[in-house]
Amino acid sequence: MKMRGVLVYTSWSHVDLQTNNRRYDPKLGIADLGNKEIREIEIPSGARVTIEVASRRFCTFKKNDEKYCLAPVYSANGMPYCRACMSIIPSIKCLMGEPQCNIKDAPRSKKCIISGFYKDICTVPRYHYLLVYPMGHNTVYLKVGIERETIHPNRILEQGAPIIAIYAKTPNIWIGRKIEVSSRLFLEQFVGEVYKGLKIGHASEKKRSIIMIERLIRSTGLPEESLDSYMESHTSEGIFDKLAQVAMYIGKSLTKEFREYSVDVNMIKGIEIYDVNTDLLRYDKIVEVGNFRDNVVLKGTSAGWLGSYLLLKEKNILKIIDFRKIKGHLVTIVVEN
């Protein structure tokens, strides 16, 4: 299969987190520059893939008519939005999930209505989640975040965490942001604590996903061993089972702290959702591909996905490609099963 157009999304919305019983690949939304129609493509593990990423970028702002703008974007940095669309966004900080007004003053300006922010972003309920990553053989990293109910579970799954716990639901961005920040501060008391033989090394709300993905893959220790075989053989109890116990322990603590908005902890094993072929994770070298300012051509065999990160193996080099950084670029993707 061959597809050409603008990458407008990498979606996990087809995953049912409540009854998941199989592995998934994300759906890549490719927009035709002519008619703006969206087609979807998947890159399954084991497939031979060629990905051409042009330096040209186009606006991926979704307008009220549900169509993407797709006007050219001339800035090499920042959001993949054109000047016209940026002019109707209330604030970049609003876009980043940091409201610049309080709930009593909203909507503060006409931009809040015209852009759709007030209706589609600010007033939408939020899920609150905890991500648990291994930092080493017996140390874990915790991260909290929030995601709009309407795009559930994209944000939760795109960060590639092996273990996830959903612990709260808030009614809007104002309360949601307050609880998110308070959750991070609450987690700091657990740093240094040892639970189930795992030390909690760091807790944050900041985005360090790529570092965690590299550590997760590098945990193989020896190139000739797969991720699963190494992690399972070096602990009397599987590392992911231990991470799940940590997630449940911290998740329940969070529900007690924020009981007004708490939900029954939904513990999700992301490592059982992502379609990763662990046999292909044997490598001599691991590299991150994140610069698309020039035209880039990537070829290899897909080892699967950890969140929005495609693991592409070319010879004995394992490349980590964050598709969030490709959003808005003109791409050509060829998949051969």
C-alpha positions in Angstrom: 0.0 0.0 0.0 1.2 3.5 -0.9 -0.2 6.7 0.5 0.9 10.3 0.0 -0.4 13.5 1.7 -0.1 15.5 4.9 0.1 13.6 8.2 -2.6 15.1 10.3 -2.8 12.7 13.2 -1.5 9.5 14.8 -4.6 8.0 16.5 -5.3 5.4 19.2 -9.0 6.3 19.4 -9.9 2.8 18.1 -8.6 1.1 21.2 -11.1 0.1 23.9 -9.2 0.5 27.2 -11.9 -1.3 29.1 -12.1 -4.6 27.3 -8.8 -4.7 25.5 -7.8 -8.2 24.5 -5.4 -7.8 21.6 -2.5 -5.7 20.3 -3.0 -2.6 18.2 -1.2 -0.3 15.8 -2.0 3.4 15.6 -4.0 4.7 12.6 -2.1 7.4 10.7 -4.4 10.0 9.1 -3.2 11.2 5.8 -4.9 14.3 4.2 -5.1 14.8 0.5 -3.8 18.3 -0.4 -6.4 18.6 -3.1 -9.7 17.6 -1.7 -8.6 17.5 2.0 -10.1 14.0 2.4 -8.6 11.8 5.1 -7.4 8.3 4.5 -5.9 6.0 7.2 -3.0 3.7 7.0 -1.4 1.3 9.6 2.2 0.1 9.8 2.1 -3.3 11.5 5.1 -5.0 13.0 7.1 -7.1 10.6 6.1 -5.0 7.6 8.7 -3.5 5.2 8.3 0.2 5.2 9.5 3.2 3.2 8.7 6.6 4.7 9.6 9.8 2.8 9.2 13.0 4.9 9.4 16.2 3.0 10.5 19.4 4.8 7.4 21.1 3.6 4.8 21.6 6.4 1.1 22.4 6.3 -1.5 23.6 8.8 -3.2 20.9 10.8 -5.7 23.1 12.6 -9.1 21.5 12.5 -11.8 24.0 11.7 -15.4 24.1 12.8 -16.4 22.3 9.6 -14.2 19.3 10.8 -11.8 19.8 7.9 -8.1 20.5 8.3 -6.8 23.8 7.1 -3.7 22.5 5.2 -2.4 26.0 4.3 1.4 26.1 4.0 3.4 26.7 7.2 6.6 28.6 6.7 8.0 28.5 10.2 10.4 25.6 10.8 9.7 25.6 14.5 6.7 25.6 16.7 3.1 24.3 16.1 2.1 23.1 12.6 -0.4 26.0 12.2 -0.5 28.8 9.7 -0.6 32.5 10.6 -4.4 32.7 9.9 -5.2 29.9 12.2 -2.8 31.1 14.9 -4.6 34.5 14.8 -7.9 32.9 16.0 -6.3 30.8 18.8 -6.9 32.6 22.1 -3.3 31.9 23.4 -0.5 29.4 22.8 -0.7 28.6 26.5 -4.3 27.7 26.1 -3.3 25.4 23.3 -0.8 23.8 25.7 -3.4 23.2 28.3 -2.7 26.2 30.5 -5.9 28.3 30.6 -5.3 32.1 30.7 -8.6 33.0 32.4 -10.6 31.6 35.2 -13.8 29.7 34.9 -16.0 32.7 35.9 -14.6 34.9 33.1 -14.8 32.3 30.3 -15.3 32.7 27.4 -13.0 35.7 27.7 -12.9 36.7 24.0 -14.5 36.1 20.7 -11.5 34.0 19.8 -12.6 31.5 22.4 -15.8 30.9 20.4 -14.5 31.3 16.8 -11.6 28.9 17.4 -13.9 26.3 19.0 -11.6 26.3 22.1 -14.3 27.1 24.6 -16.7 24.4 23.4 -14.3 21.7 22.2 -11.4 22.1 24.6 -12.0 24.2 27.7 -15.4 22.8 28.8 -14.7 19.2 28.0 -14.2 16.7 30.9 -10.7 15.4 31.5 -9.3 12.0 32.5 -6.3 12.0 34.8 -3.7 9.3 34.3 -0.5 8.0 35.8 2.3 6.6 33.6 4.9 4.2 35.0 8.2 3.6 33.2 11.2 1.5 34.2 14.3 3.7 34.6 16.6 0.7 35.3 16.3 -2.8 36.7 14.8 -1.6 40.0 13.9 2.1 39.6 10.8 3.6 38.2 9.7 7.0 36.7 6.2 8.3 37.3 4.4 10.9 35.3 0.9 12.4 35.6 -1.2 13.9 32.8 -4.7 14.8 31.6 -6.6 14.0 28.4 -9.9 15.3 27.0 -12.7 12.8 27.2 -13.5 13.4 23.5 -10.0 12.3 22.3 -9.7 9.4 24.8 -7.4 7.4 24.7 -5.0 9.1 22.3 -3.0 11.1 24.8 -2.9 8.3 27.3 -1.4 5.8 24.8 0.7 8.0 22.6 3.4 8.3 25.2 4.4 4.7 25.1 4.2 3.9 28.8 4.2 0.2 29.6 1.8 0.6 32.5 -1.0 3.2 32.9 -3.5 3.9 35.7 -6.5 6.2 35.2 -7.5 7.6 38.6 -9.7 10.7 38.2 -12.1 12.6 36.0 -12.6 16.4 36.2 -15.4 18.5 34.5 -13.3 21.1 32.6 -9.8 22.4 31.9 -9.7 24.8 34.9 -10.3 22.1 37.5 -8.4 19.6 35.4 -5.2 21.7 35.3 -5.4 22.4 39.0 -5.7 18.7 39.8 -2.9 17.8 37.4 -0.5 20.2 39.1 -1.6 19.1 42.5 -1.1 15.5 41.5 2.5 16.1 40.5 3.2 17.8 43.8 1.5 14.9 45.7 3.7 12.4 43.9 6.9 14.0 45.1 6.3 12.5 48.5 6.8 9.0 47.0 10.2 9.8 45.5 12.8 7.6 47.1 10.2 5.1 48.4 10.7 1.4 47.7 7.6 -0.6 46.8 7.7 -4.3 45.6 11.4 -4.0 45.3 11.2 -1.0 42.9 12.5 2.4 44.0 10.5 5.5 42.8 13.3 7.6 41.3 11.4 10.5 39.8 7.9 12.0 39.5 6.8 14.7 37.1 4.1 16.1 34.9 6.7 17.1 32.3 7.1 15.3 28.9 10.2 13.1 28.9 8.6 10.3 26.9 11.5 9.8 24.4 14.0 9.3 27.2 11.7 6.7 28.8 11.2 4.9 25.5 15.0 4.7 25.0 15.5 3.4 28.5 12.7 0.9 28.1 14.3 -0.5 24.9 17.9 -0.3 26.3 16.7 -2.4 29.2 17.4 -5.4 27.0 21.0 -5.1 28.3 22.4 -7.4 25.6 21.6 -6.9 21.9 21.0 -10.7 21.4 18.2 -10.8 23.9 14.7 -9.6 23.3 13.0 -7.1 25.6 10.5 -9.6 27.1 13.0 -12.4 27.6 15.5 -10.2 29.4 13.1 -8.4 31.6 11.3 -11.6 32.6 14.5 -13.6 33.2 16.2 -11.0 35.4 13.4 -10.8 38.0 11.6 -13.5 40.0 8.4 -11.7 39.2 7.9 -10.1 35.8 9.0 -6.4 35.8 5.8 -5.3 34.1 3.7 -7.1 36.8 5.7 -5.2 39.4 5.2 -1.9 37.6 1.4 -2.7 37.5 1.5 -3.1 41.3 3.3 0.2 41.7 0.7 1.8 39.4 -2.2 0.4 41.5 -0.6 1.5 44.8 0.1 5.0 43.6 -3.2 5.2 41.7 -5.2 4.3 44.9 -3.2 6.9 46.8 -4.2 9.5 44.2 -7.9 8.6 44.4 -7.8 9.1 48.2 -6.1 12.5 47.8 -8.5 13.7 45.1 -11.6 11.7 46.2 -14.0 14.4 44.9 -13.0 13.6 41.3 -11.7 10.1 41.7 -12.8 7.0 39.7 -12.1 3.3 40.3 -8.5 2.9 39.3 -8.3 1.5 35.7 -4.9 -0.1 35.4 -3.9 -0.7 31.8 -0.9 -2.7 30.6 0.1 -0.7 27.6 2.9 -3.2 26.9 0.1 -5.7 26.0 -1.6 -3.1 23.7 1.3 -2.0 21.6 2.1 -4.2 18.7 5.8 -4.8 19.3 7.7 -7.7 17.8 10.3 -8.3 20.5 12.3 -10.6 18.3 13.1 -7.6 16.1 14.4 -5.5 19.1 17.8 -7.1 18.9 20.1 -4.4 17.6 23.7 -3.2 17.6 22.8 0.5 17.7 19.8 2.6 18.7 19.2 6.1 17.4 16.4 8.7 17.6 15.2 10.3 14.4 13.7 13.7 15.2 14.9 16.2 12.8 12.7 16.7 9.7 13.8 20.2 8.6 15.4 18.6 5.5 13.8 15.9 3.3 14.3 12.5 5.0 13.9 8.9 3.7 13.6 6.1 6.1 13.5 2.4 5.2 13.4 -0.8 7.2 11.3 -3.4 8.9 8.8 -2.3 11.5 9.5 -3.7 15.0 6.2 -2.2 16.1 5.0 0.8 18.1 5.5 2.1 21.6 2.9 4.9 21.7 3.5 7.4 18.8 7.0 6.0 18.5 7.6 3.7 15.5 10.5 1.3 16.0 12.1 0.8 12.6 14.9 -1.7 12.1 17.4 -1.2 9.3 20.1 -3.8 9.3 21.2 -3.9 12.9 20.2 -0.3 13.7 17.0 0.3 15.6 15.5 3.8 14.8 13.0 5.4 17.1 10.7 7.8 15.1 8.3 10.0 17.0 5.4 10.5 14.6 4.2 13.5 16.6 7.2 15.4 15.1 6.1 14.5 11.6 2.6 15.9 12.0 1.9 18.5 9.4 4.7 17.3 7.0 4.0 16.0 3.5 4.7 12.3 3.6 4.8 9.3 1.3 4.4 6.0 3.1 4.8 2.6 1.4 3.9 -0.5 3.5 4.6 -4.0 2.2 3.4 -6.9 4.4 
